[in-house]
Amino acid sequence: MNVLLISPGYPADMPHFTRGLAEVGARVYGIGDTPEALLPRLVQRCLSGYLHVRSLWDEEAVIAEVFAWKGMATIHRVECLWEPGMMLAARLREALGVPGLDTERTLPFRNKELMKRKLDDAGLRTPRHRHADSIAGCWEAAEEIGYPLILKPIDGAGSMDTYRVNDREELRAVLPRLHHVPEVSIEEFVEGEEFTFDTICIEGRIAYFNVAWYRPRPLIARSNEWISPQVIALRQISQPMLTEGLEMGHKVIEALDFQTGFTHMEWYRKESGEVVFGEIAARPPGAHQVDQMKFACNFDVYREWGRAICWHAFEAEISRDYNVATVYKRAQGHGHIQRIEGLEHIQEAYGEHLVWDTLLPIGAQRRNWRHTLVSDGFLMLRHPDLDTTLAMADDIGCNLHLYAG
């Protein structure tokens, strides 16, 4: 099995997806705009070949370079787990004649308006929505949908360039911030808790799924620097609170005709109990949520994804033993990390439950919290009991502090 993998070294978890493919017996051929010598060592060890291109975003040039690549064997799969490269992957599949999502089936995963129209047609509950490519169109859609509403890029990822708008004055203030976005999706704002439904699928069958709970919702976390966002991978997936959301997730996969690979869906549960679709991507979640799955269920998620891709098989025994919480921290101040307060208490109190610490060290340059959920690092912990997990996560959120200057 020869797999062409787009951008094998980026984002941060891509080296492990590369490893996962290699460990199940695939020959992995990478393609990217990073020089091969600068790829992570893990990636270099796992690749059977690598094509360095000037730009991944010149699709015609990339396709031509792939066909001219003398070091590449016959390709059986083309994979991409990074949102911006999804359409390139689809075009390469069509050009090489290999299975997987083609451009027609990829579009609904990239175009939020088309996505919701297809799910509307399938009878699923989506937010009221319209798309607009002009200021006048935004005003017209806002009047039709009503306030509060959400504005987001029609092909965006995460909550970048996403705004809640409560009235006409806020819309007037937000529109200039979206001047660089050619087309937006305008949606009803759904008040409720936000969850994920993440899957590894094999020929349309869900072989594994994960449910995570955002605390608070990403839009709120993206709007307030003082918040320490949490993502909780839930152990008890059979609880009534989740039942209708899981049913919706299965129906979404079917309606969009997704076959084999990873998906990441977000959905809402209103106080009334109604569930509403959010959006879905044909890729895994980011910010190390795949690692959460590993710590929650005790199997190598990267390797089993590789097995699903290459051999249409899933061999891991899934044991949902833990809730896993990731608490992302943002330093106070600007510049370099000067001190960390509260970490000794956290380590003493919860040391046996902490599974991963990526907090920036003293002297490191603080990251831009608006550009990455990981921010200035995170602590990941696990515990079988949800209330205990949440209490530990809240303690970290409130009493662990990083200071920059």
N, C-alpha and C positions, 0 to 999 in steps of 0.2 A: 504494500500500500504506500503510494507516494502522495504526500500532502503538501500543497503549496500554501504556506501560512503568511498572511500579510501582517507586517509589523510584529515580528516575533519577540522583540525586546521592549516594546512599549505598548500600552501602559504598564504599571509596576508589576501586575501579576502575570503578564504575558510570558515571561520566562518559564513559569510553572506550567502553563498550557503547552508550551513547546516541549518541555520535559514529559508531560503526560502523553503526548503523541509518541515521542521516541520510546518511552517505556512500554508501550503496548505493541511495539514492533513496526511503527511507521518510519519511513524515511522522510524527514521533514526538510523541505526546501523553503527557505525564508526569502521574503522580498520586502525591502524597506528603504527609507531615505537616510538611514544611519549607516555610516561606514562600518564594515564588518568588524574591524579591529576595536570599535567602540561598543559593540554589543556586549551585554553581560556574559561572563564566562560560562554560566550555565547554558545560555543559548548557543554559544559557539560550540560547546561540547555536544549538543543535541542535534545540530543541523548537519544535513548531508550536502547542503549547498546553499549559497546565498547570492542573491542578485541585488546589488546596490543601485538604486535609481535616483535620479536627480530630485524628483518630486513624486509623491504618491498621488497627488491631486491632478496631475495631467494624465487622465485615464487612457487617452489614445496612445500617448507615448509609452505608458507602462505596458499596455497590451502588446505593442510592437516590440518592446524590449524583452518581454517574456518569450515571444515567439522566436526572437533572435538569440536567446540564451542557450548556448551550446552545452552548458554544464548541467542542464536540467533533464531529468528522466521524464518518461511519460507520466503525466499527472492524473491522479484518480479522484482527488478532492481538492477544493479550494476553500480555505477557512479564513475568517476574519472575526475577531472578537472585540473590535474597537469601532465605535459608532461611526466615525467619519469615513471609514473604509468599506462600509457595507455595500454601497453601490458598485465600487470597484470590484469587490469580490463577485458580485452578481454578473458583471460584465465579463470577467475572466472565466467564470463558469460557462457562460454562453459561448465565448470564443474558443474555449478548450473542449467543449462538449462533455462536461462532467456534471454529475448530479448535484442537487442542492438548490437553494433559493435562486431563481432567475430574477431579472430586473422587475418583472411584473409582480412577482410575489414578495419582492423586497420592498417595493415602494410603500405598501401600507405600514411597514415597520419603521419607515423613515419620515413619512408624511402624516402628521397627527390628524389632519382633517380627513384624509382618505382612510386612515385607520378607523376612525370613529364612524365614518359612513358605512364601512363594511360591517361593523359590529351593530350599528343601527339596523341594517338590513337583516342581520341574524337575530334580531329581537332582543339584544342585550341593552342594559341600561347604561348609557353614557351621559356625561354632562351635556346640556344644551350647548351647541357649538356652531361657530361660523369661522370662515377664514377671510383674511383681508390682506391686500397688497398695497393699500394706500391709507392715508390719514382719514379721508372721507369714508372709506370702507370700514375702518375701525369704529368710527362714530356710529355708522349705521348698524353695525353688528351689536354694539353696546346697547343701543336703544332697543333692539329686538330682543336680546337676551335678558337685559336687566342687570342691576347691580345687587351685590358685589359680583365681580367677574375676574377671570384670570387671563392675562395676555402672555403668550409664550411663543418662541420661534416654532414654525411649523415642522422643522426638522432638527430641533434641538435635542440635547441630552442633559439629564439631570435637571436642575432648576436654574441654570444660567439664563440670564435675560428673561426671567419669569417674574411677573408682578401681579399682586392682588390689587384690584382697583375697586374702591368702595362707592365712588360717585363721579360725577362729571368733572369736578375740579381735579381729582386725582388722575383721571384719564388724561386731562390736558397736561398735567405735569409729567406723566410717564411717557407719553408718545415721543417726545424728543430723545429719550434714552434708547429708543428702538430704531433710530434712523438708519442704523447699519444692518438691520434685519429686513430682508426683502419681502418676507411673507410671514404673517403671524396667525396663530390659532387663538380665537377668542372664545372663552368657555364660561359657562356657569360655574361659580365658586361653590364647591360642595363642602359643607361643614361636616367634619367627622374625623375619626381616627384613620390613619393611613397605614396600609400594610403592603407587603410584596407577595407575589406568587412566582417563585423562581423554579424553572424546570430544566431537566435534561431529558430530551425526547429522542425516541428511536422510531423512525418511520411513522410519525404521528402519534405514537404511544408514549405517555409520560412514564419514564422509568424511575424518576426521582423528582421530588419537589421539596421546596423549602418555603416557609412563611416567616417573614421578618416584620417587626413592628417598629415604625419610626417614632421616636420621642424627642422633640415634638415633630410635627410635619416638616419636611425639608424646606418648604417655602418660608416657614417661620424661622427655622434655623439659619437659612441663608440671609435673612433680613436683620438678624440681631447678633452682633459680634460677641456679646457676653455669654451667649448660650453655649453649653457643651453638648452638642448633638449626640444622641444615642441611637443605635440600631440593635434591636433585640431579636435574635433568631430563636423562635419559639419551639419548645420541646413538645408541648401538648397541641397537636394540630387537629385533634378530633373534637375540640371544644365547640359548642353551639355557636359561639360568637364568630367563628371562622367558616362555618359550614357553607353558607351561601356564597362567600367569596371564593372558596375552593371550587365550588360548582361552576361559578362564572369563569374561573381560570381555565378549567377544562374546555368550556364552550368557546372561549377566545382562541385557544390553540387550534381547535377544530375549524372555527370560522375563518381563520387566517391561513389555514392549510399549511401549518408549520410541520416539518417532517423530522429532521434530525439535527440535534445540537442543543445549545443553551438558549433559554429565554428569561427575560426579567420583566415582570409585570407589576404595576402598582395599582391599588384599588382602595376605595374608601368604604368605611362603615359608618353610617349616620347614626345619630342618637336614637332614631326611630327603629333602627335595625336594618334599614334598606342598604343594600350594597350597590356601589356605583363604580364602573370601570374608570381607571385613570389613564394609563397608557402602557404600551408594551414595546420591548426592544428584542431583536433577535441576537442577543448577546448576553453574557453574564452581568450581574450587578457589579459596580465598582467599589472602591474604598475598602477593599479586602473583605467584602461580604462572602466571597467564595471560601475564604479561610474560616469564617464563622461556621459555615456548613461543615467543614472538616472537623472542627472542634466540637460541634454539636452532635454529629452522627458517627464520628470515628471512622471515616474512610477517606481515601485520597480522591477528592472530587476532581482534581485535574486529570488524574489517570483514568477515572471512569468516564469522564467526558471524552477523552481520547479513544477509549475502547468503543464508546457509542458511535463516534464519528467513523472510525476505521472499520470496525467489525460488526456494528449494529448489535452490540451485546453490552450487558451491564452485570458485573459479577460481584460487586460489593454487597456485603450484608449490611443493611441499613439499621442502625440501632440508635434511636433518638433518646440519648441518655441525659442531655443537658440543654438548658437554656444558655445562650451565649450573648453577652452584652459587649458591644464596642462603644467606648466613650471617647469621643474626639475632643481634643483640648486646643484652645486658642489662647496664646499668650496675651497678657496685658502690656501695652506699650509697643514701641517700634524698635527695629534694629536687631540686636543679637540677644539671645537668651542669657539673662543675668543670674537668675536663681529660680529654683523650683521649691515650692512649699507644700507640705502635706503628703509627699510621696512616701516618707518613712512610715507614717501612720497607715497609709493604704497597704503597704507591703507587709507590715506587721499584722494588720487585721485580716487581710484577705490573701496573703501570699500563696496559700495552697490552691486558691481558685483563679489566680492570675495566670493566663496562658501566653500573653504577648504584651510587650512594652516597647513602643516605638517613639516615645517622647524624645524630642530633640535634646541633645546634650547642651550643657553650659557652653556658651561661645558660638553656637550655631546661629545662622541667620534665620530670623523668623520668616515663615512663609506667608503668602497672601491668602488669607482665609476665604476670600471671595472666589478664589480660583480652584480650591481643592477642599473637599470635605475632610480629608485627612488632616488638614491644617498643620498644627505643630506637633503632631503625633497623637497616639491613642494608647489606651489600656484596654485589653480584651480579657474578659473573665467569664467563667462558666460555673453553673450550679444547677442541680436537678430541680430545685424549687424556684418558681417564677418570682414570688414575692421577695425571697432572699436575693435573687439576682437583681431585681429592680432596686432594692435598698442599697446594695453595694454600688450599683451604677450611679445612683443619686448621690451617694456619699462622695464618689470620685468627681462627679459633676460639680458639686457644691464646695468641696473642701480641698481639692487639688488645684494649685495655681502655678502658672508659669508667668514669669515677668521678663520683659525685654526692655532694652534701653541702649 
